[in-house]
Amino acid sequence: MALNKKGSRRIVVDGIGYLWRIRRKPSYAQGLCWTPMTYAVEAAGDQPGTTLIVTSGQAHPSNWVGVETEPIRPAHVAAGIREARDQGWNPTRVGSPFQLDRSAGFVTQS
């Protein structure tokens, strides 16, 4: 599955270009702060590869319950890319999305 280019941001990590994107609207569970925000990353270029799905430890900024959140910064994305590559993510190989959970410490709202 290719990442939608519209709304994607470009980042270069260790000399390799990537595109990353946060879903504009939260999912139902993210809107209620039951689950943390996720973002997707893939290698920039014409060849589709494996998409990286990173589960952050933060609430979606458009949540419906008013929980304050910090924005996902390019430094967070770069750290997630490096961690995923250390765990075996190969962005140029075709396959199922690679899941990276960085949500340790996320407290759900009830």
C-alpha positions as CSV (number, residue, x, y, z in Angstrom):
1,M,0.0,0.0,0.0
2,A,1.5,3.3,-1.1
3,L,1.4,6.4,1.1
4,N,-0.8,9.2,-0.2
5,K,1.7,11.8,-1.5
6,K,-0.7,14.7,-0.8
7,G,-0.2,15.9,2.8
8,S,3.0,13.9,3.2
9,R,6.2,15.4,4.5
10,R,9.7,14.6,3.3
11,I,12.5,13.7,5.6
12,V,16.1,12.5,5.0
13,V,17.5,10.1,7.6
14,D,21.1,8.9,7.2
15,G,21.2,10.0,3.6
16,I,17.9,8.2,2.6
17,G,14.7,10.0,1.7
18,Y,11.4,9.1,3.2
19,L,7.8,10.4,3.2
20,W,5.8,10.5,6.4
21,R,2.2,11.3,7.1
22,I,-0.2,11.6,10.1
23,R,-3.8,10.9,9.5
24,R,-5.7,14.2,9.5
25,K,-8.7,13.0,11.3
26,P,-8.3,10.7,14.4
27,S,-9.8,7.3,14.3
28,Y,-12.7,6.8,16.8
29,A,-10.4,5.2,19.4
30,Q,-7.9,8.0,18.9
31,G,-10.5,10.7,19.1
32,L,-11.5,9.4,22.5
33,C,-7.9,8.9,23.5
34,W,-8.3,5.2,24.0
35,T,-5.3,4.6,21.7
36,P,-2.3,6.8,20.8
37,M,-1.7,8.5,17.5
38,T,0.0,6.7,14.6
39,Y,1.9,7.9,11.6
40,A,3.1,6.1,8.4
41,V,6.5,6.3,6.8
42,E,7.8,4.9,3.5
43,A,10.8,5.3,1.3
44,A,10.6,8.2,-1.1
45,G,10.7,7.2,-4.8
46,D,8.7,5.5,-7.4
47,Q,9.1,1.9,-6.2
48,P,6.6,0.9,-3.5
49,G,8.0,-0.9,-0.5
50,T,7.0,-1.8,3.0
51,T,5.2,0.9,4.9
52,L,6.3,1.6,8.5
53,I,3.4,2.2,10.9
54,V,4.6,3.9,14.1
55,T,2.4,4.0,17.2
56,S,3.5,7.1,19.1
57,G,3.1,7.7,22.8
58,Q,0.9,10.8,22.3
59,A,-2.7,11.5,21.8
60,H,-3.9,12.7,18.4
61,P,-4.0,16.5,18.4
62,S,-7.6,16.5,17.0
63,N,-8.9,14.3,19.9
64,W,-12.4,15.0,21.0
65,V,-11.8,15.1,24.8
66,G,-9.5,18.0,24.9
67,V,-6.3,16.2,26.0
68,E,-3.2,18.3,25.3
69,T,-0.6,16.8,23.2
70,E,2.8,17.5,21.8
71,P,3.3,17.6,18.0
72,I,5.2,14.9,16.2
73,R,8.4,16.5,15.2
74,P,10.8,15.4,12.4
75,A,13.3,14.3,15.2
76,H,10.7,11.9,16.5
77,V,10.1,10.5,13.0
78,A,13.9,10.1,12.4
79,A,14.3,8.3,15.7
80,G,11.4,6.0,14.8
81,I,12.9,5.2,11.4
82,R,16.3,4.4,12.9
83,E,14.7,2.2,15.6
84,A,12.6,0.3,12.9
85,R,15.6,-0.2,10.7
86,D,17.5,-1.6,13.7
87,Q,14.6,-4.0,14.3
88,G,14.6,-5.3,10.7
89,W,12.4,-2.9,8.7
90,N,13.6,-2.8,5.1
91,P,11.7,0.1,3.3
92,T,12.6,-1.1,-0.2
93,R,11.3,-4.7,0.2
94,V,7.6,-5.3,-0.7
95,G,5.6,-6.8,2.1
96,S,3.1,-6.3,4.9
97,P,3.3,-3.0,6.9
98,F,6.0,-3.1,9.6
99,Q,4.6,-2.1,13.0
100,L,6.7,-0.2,15.5
101,D,5.2,0.5,18.9
102,R,6.7,3.5,20.7
103,S,3.6,4.0,23.0
104,A,5.2,3.1,26.3
105,G,3.8,5.4,28.9
106,F,0.6,6.3,27.0
107,V,-2.3,6.6,29.5
108,T,-5.8,6.0,28.0
109,Q,-8.6,8.3,28.9
110,S,-11.8,6.9,30.4
